[in-house]
Amino acid sequence: APMEGATIDFNPWMPDHGHGTPVEEVVTEVGGGTYEVATINLFMAGYWEVTVDVTGADGGADSVMFAVCVD
């Protein structure tokens, strides 16, 4: 369900190389429980894990990890 007022932490990580990205992502709430992530910098080819941590205004938290392969 859409969630307004959440805190979103967006973390790309390249586990095979032990590093993230040099550019910090910018998360913006655009309204109606929708958020936009800008400046995603998956600058190297290979396997990335992108973890999204969400903390609701009520303090409840959850996370999800997306596996991405960049060619």
Secondary structure, 3 states (H helix, E strand, C coil): CCCCCCEEEEEEEECCCCECCCCCCEEEEEECCEEEEECCCCCCCEEEEEEEEEECCCCCEEEEEEEEEEC
